[in-house]
């Protein structure tokens, strides 16, 4: 009974208090928080009633509302956001009702070296991106400049592998998202697509982009109708840096070494004829069939494998009398690097016997030159126009020496094969972007770009020798392909985006948002290649040739003396293929608040697309053309349920498609540095993709995250690479079966482990992993029925090529800051991927499988003063062996092995 009275009295008190609240006069504060320099809204800013625990946060539009009871004639509202100075605003409460306020925040100087002191760039901090992710209606993952610097990441390809469910092919920039490779993914810069620099790839090499130009990288793994429909794995969007501040002038300089290369310091050789800075002319000899008229020497040159990098950043902002503002920013960077590898390179038959049994040595030299300029003009708070220009020049040079057995050419393990490769890629990007607030309900965003990629492979060389004991020296193998090869690709792409957004319901707190838009992409590719073959005349097969002085045999006097002949496909006419792709898209998205906690985004996209490929190659001397066109209707649904302020549940479902690429449909032979020959299949056609995602995410603190994602994909007519019946057992592309599936789980954790010394010293950690299973049916009869290929696959089912079952990324960071502005940050980063299929087995041979590898990096970054800093990175310090095996029934046989060595880099930077 006593307990009953206590409960009754408590209820009476609570009821009385609630009556008082209902009849007391309340005030609703509505407002918007903006960056004072850019007038851009700040999402995730904290709005707090002074001297009270009452608080809220701004939404993605920088808007908030706060309901309070009248406590006097005025009170204070405090707005704060990471990297900005807190701002206090007085609000009059007289009369109650709704009060409107606008709050402008000013950036405070950061003591973290990697966050350059600008206004906008602070929004790429880890805290800001986490808060944006918490508030966003759509599912998106971002990694910003601060996190990239902390983990010592130098290029975008490596950057995205630090995110859950993403891996990279070793020795390549090809990225796999949830086990799906190049053809299933897409790449954009500032929301606009960019063309590929590689004839074999859909996406541009992500390692072309230095992280020095990156503000943040966004990866969409869940589709919505505003994205391009050619999607199944992920869309990688690179957002370039811009500037807003009083002035910036920064210089960086550094040097780097590779342990394998240094160990070969006195014996490091590369090819001749290529510029140290990665700029070399593309010149096909004019009279190669009538004289030996080649510009570059075949003899290797000795170099010192010491690399370096140099960078410069400048920025300035101007404010005019009408309060408009112009922000200018430019950066230029050059970096280079040497690598050395040695190992085995084999081809194994179904019984495990060696068809080719070679050891190899590979010396490489890479360069990357990047220039970025942008101008951002703010006419007034609601009108901005920006222009971006970017130029990238990258080069790759490799000298490969193979020794051992080559079938039918050097069967006595006496072969010596030499390949010299040089590739130069140039990318020109021009973008014009605009954001306009037409009125309180309508916003208009638009963008247009014109991009050009030029990729040249001038003078790739391939010469085959064998040791002949009868003459006690090396001779040229007469029945091998000895040649010099020239290849050029030019691709230009025009893209247009236009989207209008309309607020539904109350303008101040809309019930929903409707988006209607158009996007267009128009891409053209012109490709040509010519190969000059050298045929040794019979009476010179026994002529001794010095492997390090091929010029001593292949020269004009010996050509005139009929030591060898020179020939090419169709005389001096190059092989060619051309591609033309047009995509017109109309899309609509309806974002609607179904309840206070549940938000839906329902979308539909219509793509009208066509793709034409024409060719004239050695496989089809008469030439041909193939065209397909499609009308694709792509529905999507995204749901977000805010369990509370710290937890979200998300669901995504969609239909998309996957297009074959130009090169995959052109019958053109190409041999890579690992001696693998591929050619296109003109009968290849698009796949259809069905995608489903379910995510739970929890934000315990501003800097912490726990998330779990379940995902699944059903792919109709998946495209794969496989061996096809040919004289040399080459690889082509086919729709391998009727369907394939992908399913898995992703886990992500960010946690502050320890904070001490007034939070100036922090120990934090991060972990993400993905476990997935992929499966596809393999149907040789389907391939034979739809193409002119004959294949005999060893298995009836398999995983997707390039897909690892397990991906792990972990990092542990310690940062310390001093009152003087000095700081130090140390980070250990570990990554691992499990076994994955490189190519499907056929004719009784097992699949080619790349074995799992784990890698460890150590990064040290320090700021000695506010202007001067020193950085040190040690990468791949475990130096694991890369191994590719052929998984036959009678055992696993290694076919490719090497170690990359460890990489050490020391850098200095100074801000004037």
C-alpha positions in Angstrom: 0.0 0.0 0.0 2.8 2.4 0.8 4.4 1.7 -2.5 1.0 2.4 -4.2 0.8 5.9 -2.6 4.4 6.7 -3.6 3.6 5.8 -7.2 0.4 7.8 -7.1 2.1 10.9 -5.7 4.9 10.6 -8.4 2.3 10.4 -11.2 0.4 13.4 -9.8 3.6 15.4 -9.8 4.5 14.4 -13.3 1.0 15.2 -14.5 1.0 18.6 -12.9 4.4 19.4 -14.4 3.1 18.3 -17.9 0.1 20.6 -17.5 2.4 23.5 -16.7 4.5 22.8 -19.8 1.5 22.7 -22.0 0.1 26.0 -20.9 3.5 27.8 -20.5 4.6 29.9 -23.4 7.2 28.1 -25.6 9.6 29.4 -28.2 10.6 27.5 -31.4 14.0 28.6 -32.8 14.5 27.9 -36.5 17.8 28.7 -38.2 20.6 27.8 -40.6 24.3 27.5 -40.1 26.7 28.7 -42.9 30.4 28.9 -43.5 31.1 32.6 -43.4 33.5 32.5 -46.4 31.7 30.2 -48.8 28.1 30.5 -47.7 27.8 26.8 -47.8 25.6 25.1 -45.3 27.3 23.1 -42.5 25.7 19.8 -41.8 26.1 18.3 -38.3 26.8 21.5 -36.4 25.8 21.3 -32.7 23.2 23.9 -31.6 22.9 24.2 -27.8 20.9 26.4 -25.4 23.5 28.2 -23.3 23.8 26.9 -19.7 21.6 24.0 -20.5 21.7 20.4 -21.7 19.1 21.1 -24.4 20.8 20.7 -27.9 20.2 19.6 -31.5 22.2 19.3 -34.7 21.8 20.8 -38.2 20.6 18.6 -41.1 22.2 18.2 -44.5 21.0 21.7 -45.5 22.6 23.2 -42.4 19.1 23.8 -40.9 17.8 23.2 -37.4 14.9 23.9 -35.0 15.0 23.9 -31.2 11.9 24.1 -29.0 12.4 25.6 -25.5 10.3 27.1 -22.8 10.4 30.9 -22.2 13.0 31.6 -19.4 13.4 35.3 -19.7 13.5 38.2 -22.2 16.4 36.7 -24.1 18.8 33.7 -24.0 21.9 32.5 -25.8 22.2 29.9 -28.6 25.7 28.4 -29.1 26.6 26.9 -32.4 29.8 24.7 -32.8 31.4 22.5 -35.3 34.7 20.7 -35.5 37.4 23.0 -36.9 35.2 26.1 -36.5 35.1 28.7 -33.7 32.0 28.4 -31.6 29.5 31.3 -32.1 27.0 32.6 -29.5 23.8 34.3 -30.7 21.3 36.1 -28.5 17.6 35.5 -29.2 14.6 37.5 -27.9 11.9 35.3 -26.4 9.2 38.0 -25.9 5.9 36.9 -27.3 6.8 33.3 -27.9 6.1 31.8 -31.3 8.8 31.1 -33.9 12.1 32.9 -34.1 14.4 32.8 -37.2 18.2 33.1 -36.8 21.1 32.8 -39.2 24.5 31.8 -37.8 27.8 32.2 -39.6 30.8 30.1 -38.4 34.5 31.0 -38.9 37.2 28.3 -39.3 39.8 28.1 -36.6 43.4 27.3 -37.4 44.0 23.5 -37.1 47.1 22.2 -35.4 47.0 19.0 -37.5 49.4 19.2 -40.3 47.5 17.3 -42.8 44.5 19.6 -42.6 45.8 22.6 -44.5 44.5 25.9 -43.0 41.6 26.6 -45.2 37.9 27.2 -44.7 36.4 24.4 -46.8 38.9 21.7 -46.4 38.2 21.2 -42.7 35.0 19.5 -43.9 37.1 16.6 -45.1 38.1 15.9 -41.5 37.2 12.4 -40.1 34.8 13.9 -37.6 33.0 16.0 -40.2 32.6 13.1 -42.6 31.3 10.8 -39.9 28.7 13.3 -38.9 27.7 13.8 -42.5 27.3 10.0 -42.9 25.1 9.8 -39.8 22.8 12.5 -41.1 22.7 11.5 -44.8 19.5 10.0 -46.2 21.4 7.9 -48.7 24.1 5.4 -47.9 27.6 6.6 -48.7 31.1 6.1 -47.4 33.8 8.8 -47.5 37.5 9.0 -46.7 38.9 12.5 -46.4 42.3 14.3 -46.6 42.9 14.0 -42.9 42.5 10.3 -42.8 44.4 9.7 -46.0 47.4 11.7 -44.6 47.2 9.9 -41.2 47.4 6.5 -43.0 50.2 7.7 -45.3 48.1 7.1 -48.5 49.6 8.6 -51.6 47.1 7.7 -54.4 43.4 7.2 -54.8 43.7 3.5 -55.7 45.3 2.7 -52.3 42.9 5.1 -50.6 39.7 3.3 -51.5 41.2 -0.1 -50.3 41.2 1.4 -46.8 37.4 1.2 -46.9 35.4 -2.0 -46.1 34.8 -4.5 -48.9 37.3 -3.0 -51.4 40.5 -4.6 -52.6 43.1 -3.9 -55.3 44.8 -6.3 -57.7 48.5 -6.5 -56.8 50.7 -4.7 -59.4 47.6 -3.0 -60.9 45.3 -0.1 -60.0 42.2 -2.2 -60.7 39.8 -2.0 -57.8 37.3 -4.7 -56.7 34.2 -3.6 -54.8 32.5 -6.4 -53.0 34.3 -8.9 -55.2 33.3 -7.2 -58.4 36.0 -5.8 -60.7 36.5 -3.1 -63.3 33.5 -3.6 -65.5 31.1 -3.5 -62.5 32.3 -0.2 -61.1 32.5 3.5 -62.2 34.6 6.5 -61.6 33.8 10.2 -61.4 35.5 13.5 -60.5 33.4 16.1 -58.7 30.3 14.2 -59.7 31.1 14.0 -63.4 32.4 10.8 -65.2 35.9 10.6 -66.5 37.3 8.3 -69.3 39.7 5.5 -69.0 43.4 5.7 -69.9 43.7 1.9 -70.4 42.5 0.3 -73.6 41.4 -2.8 -71.6 39.6 -1.0 -68.8 36.4 0.8 -68.2 37.7 2.9 -65.4 40.7 5.2 -65.3 43.7 4.0 -63.2 43.0 5.4 -59.8 46.7 5.5 -58.9 47.1 8.4 -61.4 45.4 10.6 -58.8 47.7 11.8 -56.1 46.0 12.4 -52.8 47.6 15.8 -52.8 44.6 17.0 -55.0 41.9 15.2 -53.0 39.6 16.8 -50.5 37.7 13.5 -50.0 36.7 10.3 -51.8 33.2 9.1 -51.8 32.2 5.5 -52.6 28.6 4.6 -53.2 27.9 0.9 -52.9 24.2 1.3 -52.8 22.5 2.5 -56.0 20.1 5.4 -56.3 18.5 6.8 -59.5 20.7 9.9 -59.7 23.7 7.7 -60.4 24.8 6.2 -63.7 23.0 2.9 -64.4 26.1 1.0 -65.4 26.7 0.0 -61.7 26.9 -3.2 -59.6 29.9 -2.9 -57.4 30.5 0.7 -56.5 30.9 4.3 -57.8 34.1 6.0 -56.8 33.8 9.8 -56.8 36.9 11.9 -56.3 36.3 15.4 -54.9 39.2 17.8 -55.7 40.5 20.3 -53.3 39.5 24.0 -53.4 40.5 26.9 -51.2 39.0 29.7 -49.2 41.3 31.7 -47.0 43.6 34.6 -46.7 46.5 33.1 -48.6 48.4 29.8 -49.0 51.9 29.0 -50.2 53.2 25.5 -49.4 56.2 23.5 -50.6 56.8 19.8 -50.1 59.9 17.8 -51.1 60.8 14.2 -50.4 62.8 11.1 -51.4 61.9 7.4 -51.5 63.7 4.1 -51.9 62.6 0.5 -52.5 64.7 -2.2 -50.7 64.7 -4.6 -53.6 65.9 -1.8 -56.0 68.6 -0.6 -53.6 69.9 -4.2 -53.3 70.4 -4.0 -57.1 72.0 -0.6 -57.0 75.1 -1.6 -59.0 73.1 -3.7 -61.4 69.9 -1.8 -62.1 69.1 -1.5 -65.8 66.2 0.1 -67.7 65.4 0.7 -71.4 66.7 3.7 -73.3 64.9 6.5 -75.1 62.4 7.6 -72.4 62.4 10.8 -70.5 63.2 10.9 -66.8 60.2 13.0 -66.0 57.7 10.8 -68.0 57.3 13.0 -71.1 58.4 11.2 -74.3 57.2 11.6 -77.9 55.2 9.0 -79.7 56.9 8.4 -83.0 56.2 5.5 -85.3 59.1 5.1 -87.9 58.1 6.4 -91.3 60.1 3.9 -93.3 60.3 0.9 -91.0 59.5 -1.6 -93.7 62.2 -0.4 -96.1 65.0 0.4 -93.6 66.0 -0.1 -90.0 64.8 3.4 -88.9 64.1 3.0 -85.2 64.8 5.9 -82.8 65.5 4.1 -79.5 68.4 1.8 -78.7 67.7 -1.8 -77.7 70.6 -1.8 -75.3 69.8 -1.4 -71.6 71.2 1.6 -69.6 72.3 1.5 -66.0 70.6 3.9 -63.6 70.7 4.7 -59.9 67.3 3.7 -58.4 66.8 6.8 -56.1 63.5 8.5 -56.5 62.0 11.7 -55.2 58.9 14.0 -55.2 58.2 17.7 -55.2 55.0 19.6 -54.6 53.7 23.1 -54.6 50.3 24.6 -53.4 49.1 28.2 -53.7 45.7 29.7 -52.9 44.1 33.1 -52.5 40.6 34.5 -51.9 39.2 37.9 -52.9 36.1 39.6 -51.5 34.5 42.3 -53.6 32.3 45.3 -52.7 29.1 43.4 -53.5 30.1 40.7 -51.0 30.8 38.3 -53.8 33.9 36.1 -53.3 36.4 34.5 -55.6 38.6 31.6 -54.4 41.6 30.5 -56.4 43.6 27.4 -55.8 46.4 25.6 -57.7 48.7 22.7 -56.9 51.4 20.9 -58.9 53.2 17.7 -57.9 55.8 15.4 -59.4 56.7 12.0 -57.9 58.8 9.0 -59.1 59.6 5.5 -57.9 61.7 2.5 -58.7 60.8 -1.2 -58.1 62.5 -4.5 -58.6 61.0 -8.0 -58.7 62.3 -11.4 -59.4 60.6 -14.8 -59.3 59.1 -17.5 -61.5 56.7 -17.4 -64.4 55.3 -20.7 -65.6 52.6 -22.3 -67.7 51.4 -25.7 -66.4 49.3 -28.3 -68.2 46.5 -30.4 -66.6 49.0 -33.0 -65.4 51.2 -30.4 -63.7 54.0 -30.6 -66.2 55.8 -27.4 -67.3 54.8 -26.0 -70.7 56.8 -22.9 -70.1 59.2 -22.7 -67.1 60.9 -19.3 -66.7 62.5 -17.2 -64.0 62.3 -13.5 -64.4 63.7 -10.2 -63.3 61.7 -7.0 -63.6 63.0 -3.4 -63.1 60.5 -0.6 -63.3 60.4 3.2 -63.1 57.2 5.2 -62.6 56.4 8.9 -62.7 53.4 11.0 -61.9 52.9 14.7 -62.7 49.7 16.3 -61.6 48.5 19.8 -61.9 45.2 21.2 -60.6 43.6 24.6 -60.8 40.1 25.7 -59.6 38.3 28.9 -59.4 35.2 29.1 -57.2 33.0 32.3 -57.5 30.2 33.0 -55.0 27.9 35.6 -56.4 25.8 35.7 -53.3 24.9 33.2 -50.6 22.8 31.1 -52.9 24.7 31.3 -56.2 28.1 29.6 -56.9 29.9 28.8 -60.1 33.2 26.8 -60.2 35.7 25.9 -62.9 38.1 22.9 -62.5 41.1 22.1 -64.7 43.3 19.1 -64.1 46.2 17.6 -66.0 47.8 14.3 -65.2 50.8 12.8 -66.9 51.9 9.3 -65.7 54.5 7.0 -67.2 55.5 3.4 -66.5 58.7 1.8 -67.8 59.6 -1.9 -67.3 62.5 -4.0 -68.3 61.7 -7.8 -68.1 64.2 -10.5 -68.5 63.0 -14.2 -68.6 65.3 -17.2 -68.5 64.5 -20.9 -68.9 62.2 -23.1 -70.9 59.9 -21.8 -73.6 57.8 -24.4 -75.4 58.9 -25.2 -79.0 61.5 -22.4 -78.8 63.9 -23.1 -76.0 63.0 -26.6 -74.7 66.4 -27.2 -73.2 66.0 -24.4 -70.6 68.3 -22.2 -72.6 66.0 -19.3 -73.4 66.7 -15.7 -72.7 63.7 -13.5 -73.4 63.8 -9.7 -73.1 60.8 -7.3 -73.1 61.0 -3.5 -72.8 57.7 -1.7 -72.1 56.9 2.0 -71.8 53.5 3.5 -71.3 52.7 7.3 -71.1 49.2 8.4 -70.1 47.9 12.0 -70.3 44.6 13.2 -68.9 43.0 16.6 -69.5 39.9 17.5 -67.4 37.8 20.6 -67.8 34.7 21.0 -65.6 32.2 23.8 -65.1 29.8 23.4 -62.1 27.0 25.6 -60.8 24.7 25.6 -57.7 21.7 28.0 -57.6 18.9 28.6 -55.2 16.0 29.8 -57.4 13.7 30.5 -54.5 12.8 29.0 -51.1 11.5 25.8 -52.7 13.7 25.2 -55.8 17.4 24.5 -56.1 19.2 24.0 -59.4 22.5 22.1 -59.7 24.3 21.6 -63.0 27.7 20.5 -64.4 29.4 19.9 -67.7 32.8 18.4 -68.5 35.0 17.8 -71.5 37.8 15.3 -70.9 40.5 13.9 -73.1 42.7 10.9 -72.4 45.8 10.0 -74.5 47.6 6.7 -73.8 50.7 5.8 -75.8 52.9 2.7 -75.8 55.8 3.8 -78.0 58.3 1.1 -79.0 57.5 -1.9 -76.8 60.2 -4.4 -77.6 60.2 -8.2 -77.4 63.3 -10.3 -78.4 63.9 -14.0 -77.9 67.3 -15.6 -77.6 68.7 -19.0 -76.6 72.1 -20.2 -75.7 73.6 -22.5 -78.4 76.5 -24.6 -77.1 77.7 -25.2 -80.6 78.7 -21.5 -81.0 79.1 -20.9 -77.2 76.8 -17.9 -77.3 73.3 -16.6 -77.7 71.4 -16.7 -81.0 68.1 -15.2 -82.0 65.2 -17.8 -81.9 63.9 -17.8 -85.4 60.4 -19.2 -84.8 59.6 -16.7 -82.0 57.9 -13.4 -82.3 60.7 -10.8 -82.3 59.2 -7.4 -82.7 58.8 -3.7 -81.9 55.3 -2.5 -81.1 53.6 0.9 -81.1 50.1 1.6 -79.7 48.1 4.8 -79.3 44.7 5.5 -77.7 42.8 8.8 -77.7 39.4 8.9 -75.9 37.3 12.0 -75.4 34.2 12.3 -73.3 31.6 14.9 -72.9 29.3 14.7 -69.8 26.3 16.8 -68.7 24.4 16.7 -65.4 21.3 18.8 -64.6 19.1 18.4 -61.5 16.3 20.5 -60.0 15.2 19.9 -56.4 11.7 20.9 -55.1 10.8 21.1 -51.4 7.5 19.5 -50.6 5.3 20.9 -47.7 6.6 23.5 -45.3 9.5 25.4 -46.7 11.2 25.7 -43.4 10.8 22.1 -42.5 9.8 20.2 -45.7 8.1 16.9 -45.6 10.0 15.7 -48.6 12.2 16.6 -51.6 11.6 15.8 -55.2 14.5 15.7 -57.7 14.2 15.6 -61.5 17.2 15.5 -63.6 19.0 14.7 -66.9 22.5 13.3 -67.5 24.3 12.6 -70.7 27.6 10.9 -71.5 29.1 10.8 -75.0 32.3 8.9 -75.4 34.5 8.3 -78.5 37.7 6.1 -78.6 40.2 5.8 -81.4 42.8 3.1 -81.1 45.6 2.0 -83.4 48.6 -0.3 -83.1 51.3 -1.5 -85.4 53.9 -4.2 -84.8 57.1 -4.6 -86.8 58.2 -8.2 -86.9 61.8 -9.3 -87.4 62.3 -12.5 -89.3 65.8 -14.0 -89.2 67.1 -15.3 -92.5 68.1 -18.9 -92.3 71.8 -18.6 -92.7 72.0 -16.2 -89.7 70.3 -18.4 -87.1 73.7 -19.3 -85.7 75.0 -15.7 -85.5 76.1 -15.0 -82.0 74.3 -12.0 -80.4 75.3 -10.2 -77.2 72.0 -9.9 -75.1 73.2 -6.5 -73.8 74.0 -5.3 -77.2 71.1 -6.1 -79.5 72.0 -3.0 -81.5 75.1 -5.0 -82.6 72.8 -7.3 -84.6 69.6 -5.3 -85.3 71.0 -2.4 -87.3 70.9 -0.8 -90.7 74.1 -2.5 -92.1 72.8 -5.9 -91.1 69.4 -5.2 -92.6 71.1 -4.2 -95.9 73.1 -7.4 -95.7 69.9 -9.4 -95.5 70.5 -10.7 -91.9 66.8 -10.2 -91.2 63.5 -8.9 -92.8 60.9 -6.5 -91.4 57.2 -7.0 -91.9 53.9 -5.7 -90.5 50.2 -6.3 -90.7 48.9 -5.1 -94.0 52.2 -3.5 -94.9 52.5 -0.2 -93.0 48.8 0.1 -92.1 48.1 -0.1 -88.4 45.5 -2.3 -86.8 42.6 -0.2 -85.5 39.4 -0.2 -83.6 37.1 2.7 -82.8 34.3 3.0 -80.2 31.3 5.3 -79.9 29.0 5.3 -76.9 26.0 7.5 -76.2 23.9 7.5 -73.1 20.9 9.8 -72.5 19.4 9.5 -69.0 16.3 11.0 -67.3 15.8 10.3 -63.6 13.5 11.2 -60.7 14.0 10.8 -56.9 11.3 11.3 -54.3 12.7 11.7 -50.8 9.8 11.7 -48.3 9.6 11.6 -44.5 7.1 8.8 -43.8 7.4 9.5 -40.1 9.7 11.4 -37.7 12.1 8.5 -37.9 11.5 6.8 -41.3 12.6 8.4 -44.5 12.3 6.9 -48.0 13.9 7.7 -51.3 12.1 6.2 -54.3 13.7 6.6 -57.6 13.4 5.6 -61.3 15.9 6.1 -64.1 15.5 5.6 -67.8 18.7 5.1 -69.8 18.7 5.1 -73.6 22.1 3.8 -74.6 24.0 2.7 -77.7 27.5 1.4 -78.2 29.3 0.8 -81.6 32.6 -0.8 -82.1 34.4 -1.0 -85.5 37.7 -2.7 -86.2 40.3 -3.9 -88.7 42.8 -6.2 -87.1 45.1 -9.2 -87.8 42.2 -11.4 -86.6 39.8 -9.8 -89.1 41.7 -8.1 -91.9 38.5 -7.2 -93.8 37.2 -5.3 -90.7 33.8 -5.3 -89.1 31.3 -3.3 -87.1 29.1 -4.3 -84.2 26.4 -2.2 -82.6 23.9 -2.7 -79.8 21.3 -0.4 -78.2 19.3 -0.7 -75.0 16.4 0.9 -73.2 16.9 0.4 -69.5 14.4 1.2 -66.8 16.1 1.2 -63.4 14.0 1.4 -60.2 15.6 2.0 -56.8 14.4 2.2 -53.2 16.4 3.5 -50.2 15.0 3.5 -46.6 16.5 5.1 -43.5 15.1 4.5 -40.0 16.7 6.7 -37.3 16.4 4.4 -34.3 17.7 7.4 -32.2 20.2 10.2 -32.6 23.1 7.7 -32.6 21.7 4.7 -34.6 20.4 4.2 -38.1 19.0 1.3 -40.0 19.2 1.5 -43.8 17.8 -0.6 -46.7 18.6 -0.3 -50.4 17.2 -2.3 -53.3 17.8 -1.6 -57.0 18.2 -2.9 -60.6 21.2 -1.9 -62.7 23.2 -3.2 -65.7 26.8 -3.8 -66.7 28.1 -2.9 -70.1 30.9 -4.6 -72.0 33.8 -2.3 -72.8 35.1 -1.3 -76.2 38.2 -3.4 -76.0 36.2 -6.5 -74.8 34.2 -6.4 -78.1 37.1 -5.7 -80.5 38.9 -8.8 -82.0 42.4 -7.4 -81.2 45.3 -9.4 -79.7 47.2 -7.9 -76.8 50.0 -9.5 -74.8 50.8 -8.1 -71.3 54.1 -8.1 -69.4 53.3 -11.5 -67.8 53.0 -13.0 -71.3 49.2 -13.4 -71.1 47.4 -12.8 -74.5 43.9 -11.5 -74.6 41.5 -10.6 -77.4 37.9 -9.3 -77.7 34.6 -11.0 -78.4 32.3 -9.1 -80.7 29.3 -11.1 -79.5 29.6 -9.9 -75.9 26.5 -8.3 -74.4 25.4 -6.5 -71.2 24.6 -8.1 -67.9 21.6 -7.3 -65.7 22.1 -6.7 -61.9 19.8 -6.9 -58.9 21.2 -5.4 -55.7 20.1 -5.5 -52.0 21.7 -4.0 -48.9 20.8 -3.8 -45.2 22.9 -1.7 -42.9 23.0 -0.9 -39.2 25.2 1.9 -38.0 25.9 3.2 -34.6 27.8 6.5 -33.7 28.7 6.2 -30.0 30.7 9.5 -30.1 31.5 12.1 -32.7 34.7 10.3 -33.7 33.4 6.7 -33.3 31.5 4.3 -35.5 30.2 0.8 -35.5 28.4 -0.6 -38.6 27.3 -3.9 -40.0 26.1 -4.4 -43.6 24.5 -7.4 -45.2 24.5 -7.3 -49.0 23.5 -9.5 -51.9 23.6 -9.4 -55.7 22.0 -11.5 -58.5 23.7 -11.0 -61.8 22.1 -12.3 -65.1 24.6 -13.3 -67.9 27.8 -12.4 -66.0 30.9 -11.5 -68.0 34.1 -13.3 -67.3 37.6 -13.9 -68.7 38.4 -17.4 -69.7 40.8 -19.5 -71.9 39.4 -20.2 -75.3 40.5 -22.8 -77.9 43.3 -21.3 -80.0 46.7 -22.1 -81.2 48.3 -20.3 -78.2 45.5 -20.9 -75.6 44.6 -17.2 -75.3 42.1 -15.5 -73.0 38.9 -13.8 -74.1 35.7 -12.4 -72.6 32.3 -14.2 -72.6 28.9 -14.3 -70.9 30.0 -17.3 -69.0 26.6 -18.6 -67.7 22.9 -17.7 -67.1 23.5 -16.2 -63.6 25.8 -15.5 -60.7 25.4 -14.4 -57.1 27.3 -12.3 -54.6 26.5 -12.1 -50.9 28.3 -11.2 -47.8 28.7 -9.1 -44.6 30.8 -6.0 -43.9 31.8 -4.7 -40.5 33.4 -1.3 -39.7 34.7 0.1 -36.4 36.3 3.4 -35.5 37.1 3.8 -31.8 39.0 6.3 -29.5 40.9 3.9 -27.2 42.5 6.4 -24.9 42.5 10.2 -24.3 44.7 11.9 -21.8 46.5 15.2 -21.2 43.3 17.2 -21.6 42.5 15.3 -24.8 45.7 16.5 -26.5 47.0 13.0 -26.6 44.8 10.4 -28.3 45.2 6.7 -29.1 42.6 5.6 -31.6 42.0 2.5 -33.7 40.0 1.4 -36.7 39.0 -2.0 -38.2 36.9 -3.0 -41.2 36.5 -6.4 -42.7 34.3 -8.0 -45.3 33.4 -11.7 -45.7 31.7 -12.6 -48.9 30.9 -15.5 -51.2 30.5 -15.3 -54.9 29.2 -18.1 -57.2 28.5 -18.4 -60.9 27.5 -21.2 -63.2 29.8 -22.0 -66.0 28.2 -23.1 -69.3 30.5 -24.0 -72.2 27.4 -24.8 -74.4 26.0 -21.4 -73.8 29.3 -19.7 -74.9 29.5 -21.9 -78.0 25.9 -21.1 -78.9 26.3 -17.4 -78.5 29.8 -16.9 -79.9 32.2 -18.5 -82.4 34.4 -19.7 -79.5 35.0 -23.2 -78.3 35.7 -23.5 -74.6 36.0 -26.5 -72.3 35.8 -25.3 -68.8 37.2 -27.6 -66.1 34.5 -26.8 -63.6 30.7 -26.3 -63.8 30.7 -23.5 -61.1 33.2 -21.1 -59.7 33.7 -17.9 -57.7 34.0 -14.6 -59.6 37.4 -13.8 -60.9 39.2 -11.2 -58.7 36.9 -11.8 -55.7 38.5 -12.5 -52.3 36.3 -14.1 -49.6 37.9 -12.1 -46.8 39.2 -8.5 -46.8 40.6 -6.9 -43.6 41.9 -3.4 -42.9 43.1 -2.2 -39.5 44.9 0.8 -38.2 46.1 2.1 -34.8 47.1 5.8 -34.4 48.6 7.8 -31.6 48.6 11.6 -31.8 50.1 14.2 -29.5 49.7 18.0 -29.6 51.7 20.7 -27.8 50.5 24.2 -27.0 53.2 25.6 -29.3 51.4 24.2 -32.2 53.8 21.3 -32.7 52.4 17.8 -33.0 53.3 14.2 -33.9 51.1 11.4 -35.2 52.1 7.7 -35.6 49.9 5.2 -37.4 50.3 1.5 -38.1 48.1 0.2 -41.0 47.5 -3.5 -41.8 45.6 -4.9 -44.7 44.9 -8.4 -45.9 43.0 -10.1 -48.8 42.4 -13.9 -49.0 42.8 -16.1 -52.1 41.1 -15.0 -55.3 40.7 -16.5 -58.8 42.8 -14.7 -61.5 41.4 -16.8 -64.5 39.1 -19.8 -64.9 40.7 -23.2 -65.7 39.9 -25.1 -68.9 40.7 -28.4 -70.6 41.4 -30.1 -67.3 43.7 -27.4 -66.0 42.7 -25.8 -62.6 41.9 -22.2 -61.9 44.7 -19.7 -61.7 44.5 -18.4 -58.1 46.3 -15.5 -56.5 47.1 -16.5 -52.9 46.2 -14.2 -50.0 48.6 -11.5 -48.8 48.9 -9.3 -45.7 50.7 -5.9 -45.7 51.9 -3.6 -42.9 52.7 0.1 -43.2 54.1 2.5 -40.6 53.4 6.3 -40.9 55.0 9.1 -38.9 53.9 12.7 -39.4 55.2 15.6 -37.3 54.9 19.3 -37.2 58.0 20.9 -35.7 56.5 24.4 -35.9 53.3 25.8 -37.3 55.0 26.2 -40.6 57.5 23.3 -40.9 56.8 19.5 -40.8 58.6 16.2 -41.4 56.9 13.0 -42.6 58.2 9.4 -42.8 56.5 6.3 -44.2 57.6 2.7 -44.3 55.3 0.6 -46.5 55.1 -3.2 -47.1 57.6 -3.8 -44.3 56.5 -7.4 -44.0 57.5 -7.9 -47.6 55.2 -11.0 -48.3 55.6 -13.2 -51.3 53.0 -12.7 -54.0 52.1 -16.2 -55.4 49.8 -17.3 -58.2 49.1 -21.0 -58.3 47.3 -23.4 -60.7 44.9 -25.5 -58.7 44.9 -28.8 -60.5 43.2 -32.0 -59.3 46.6 -33.5 -58.5 47.9 -30.5 -56.5 48.6 -26.8 -56.5 51.5 -25.7 -58.8 53.1 -22.2 -58.5 53.0 -20.3 -61.8 54.0 -16.8 -60.7 55.9 -15.5 -57.7 57.7 -12.4 -56.6 58.3 -10.0 -53.7 57.9 -6.2 -54.0 60.3 -5.2 -51.2 59.7 -2.5 -48.6 59.3 1.2 -49.5 60.7 4.1 -47.4 59.8 7.7 -47.9 61.1 10.9 -46.1 59.4 14.2 -46.8 59.6 17.8 -45.7 57.0 20.5 -46.0 56.9 24.2 -45.3 54.0 26.7 -45.3 55.0 30.2 -46.0 
